[in-house]
Each structure stands twice: as structure tokens, then as C-alpha cells.
């Protein structure tokens, strides 16, 4: 028997929460911004009225106001978002204990067993949950209903706002296969470009391709995407009590010899930033700060941390912050026995949360992300040390040979 899975995705969550405190703005275009007074700040979220002007998340305020001079800007209140998230999940838990949050504003629910208890099918349960959330919080959500998690999520994206979409075995080919391949869950920019070079342009193209060909080209990820496109995802919805919230992700290395000088520290921090960023991406997380621990040969330790201007999961953004900490807090002529780099103040990758953004950053980040996601794919297929940054080749610190004592840890 097929499972019945819902994916509930709050509509314009940040903006909708802010509008509860400003009902007079409900019909006006509104954007939530990291710093509305800063011309180079970005749009974190927008309401439906703003979307009609073509305003997009991560767009600069300057650009958004060119499209909509009357755009109203509001600052974010993350404590409120957490409070509403908790209230909404409490509603979900009245229908099933199999509630798996995917971010602050979306969750999967397995209601297979709930249908008999409530004497309603999954679509009617989704409609009832949408109605309760709206009545009890003033917020709306879109729900996808399907026999697996991937299709349920795509269903919640299919029709917005405040709607329920059923994707079942009779219609998924008609609804999903004509879509561009980039719309498939877990197909990032780098993977989409790779698939295009393989003449796979739609989800249907991917579904009808040779699975052995996909695995040869993309490794394990290729097999996973083939399964997703064909409705073969069988991943379970986790129990709510099993949901893990990571507080930090870090890596530390004891080197083959002590680090001495700026170049040694630069090489070590590039390697550590690469490792930490890759693990953040694997967990679907971003960090809002970095922490650096430096231990000398006498086992004395200093710890320093730095808040980032915006959340990231990219080594190209973590490394400069780590190097800045080292430059401001350590004399490079003094030897270092061990370095530990930790990503702190974590947030989920798909939460609409960035604090400030240079006008050119979206394009730069897209390019950086394409490179780092390609590295992820190669390492998944051939191993961690199959490819490293050129600056790490031939070092005598033992960083990239896979034989040094290295710590990986996650704090929950």
C-alpha cells in the first residue's frame, strides 16, 4: 500500500508574520529586509503583492525599489518566526507524530495511519490542516500530497498560495515530467548545468534516461535523481522527536609539523574551510559565524569568533573570515600545533535568512556555489581526496593525504 505524505509549506512566511503586526499593509507590496536603511541590503522575503512586481528573494533593495518605488520595507523579527513555527508544528503533531521539519517554514507529515483514525483521506486532512493553521495563526500554507516525500514537496510548490495539490501515480508524469530539470528536488545549479550538457532538459528526460549512464556521470547522486524523477523515493518521514538541530559543525587538524608563518596558516585554513563548508552543505545548513581555536606546542589554546554579514555554506566565504580572525589574534611567527575551525550559529539552508548583500554578490555566489557543488559530486563519487584546491598540493603539513589526525564534530 502506498504511503500518504504531506508537505506543508508556509506562504511568504517571514513577510506574512510581519504583516500580522501591520494589517494596514496587507494589500500593499511589502518586503522583509536585513537592514531597510542600508541601500545595499537585500530582500529576505516578500508578500504576494510584491511578487507581482517581479521582486525576488536575495534581490538588492535598490533593485527592488526600481521595480516597485512604493515597496514597503520591514525589518525581520526572527524570534517571532520561531514562535509561529512552534505553534504550527503543534498543530501538525495533533494529526501524526511523524512530522519532519525541513526548515523553519516547512515540514513533511506522514498521515498514512491518520486517515483511518480521522476517517478522512490525505487530501481532506491537508485541507483541514490548512484551515486550522489559517484560523489559529492567521497564516496560510500550501500543501503537497503524494506517495513519497519528493513528490509531496514538489506538490506544495505546484500551486501557491493557500492550496492543496495531489500528485499520485496517475498524474505525476503529466504534472512533473514536462518541468525543467532544475525544478526537481535536490538539483542545484551545477547539477542542472551538467544535466543540460547531457541533453537532459526536463524531469521527464531524466526519468527516461539510462540509470547506469547517470551513475557513471554523477555517481551516487545520479542514481538518487533517477529515483526521484521516477517516483521511487522511499525515504521515511522521521518522528518529530528525532529531529536534530545542530548548533555547530567543526573540523580540526593536528599537523605533520607545526605551522609557522602566514602561508602555513593560509594553507591550513583553506583546507579546513573546504571541509566545514562541505559538511554544512551535506546537512542542509548555513553558518552565521565562525569560531577559530588555535593550540600552540605547549597546548595553550586561544578561541576567537566572528559573526558573518550573512549566512553561508561556502568555503569561499568562510575562509576569509577565518583568516581575518587569525591575522587579528595571532603572531604568525609563533608556532601552531592544532587548528580547529567551527561553523557556528547555524540556520537551515533553505530558510530565507541573509543579513546584508553586496549588489554583485548573487552572481558571485552562484558561480562559487557551482564550483563547490561540483567538488561535492566528484568527492562523493571518488572519495574526499580525489580533488583538492591547487594551493594545497605538495604541502608538507600532511593536510590532503588522508593520513593526518583530523577531528570532525557536530554539536546538537
Protein Blocks (a to p, Z undefined) as FASTA:
>chain_A
ZZdddddddehkllmmmmmmmmmlmmpccdddfblmlmkbccfbdcfklmmnopaehiaf
klmmmmmmmlccddddfklmmmmmmmmmmmmmmmoccdcdfbfkbccddfklmmmmnopa
fklmmmmmmmmmmmmnopacdddddfbfklmmmmmmmpcghiaddddfklmmmmmmmpcf
klpghiafklmmmmmmnopabfklmmmmcfklmmmmnommlmmmmmmmnopacbdcddfk
lpccdfbdcdddddfbdcedjklmmmmmmmmmmmmmmmmmmnopacfbdcdddddfkopa
cddddddfbdcfbfklmmmmmmmmmmmmccfkbccfbdcdddehiadfklccdfbdcfkl
mmmmmmmmmmmmmmmmmmmmnojklpccfklgopanommnopaccdddddZZ
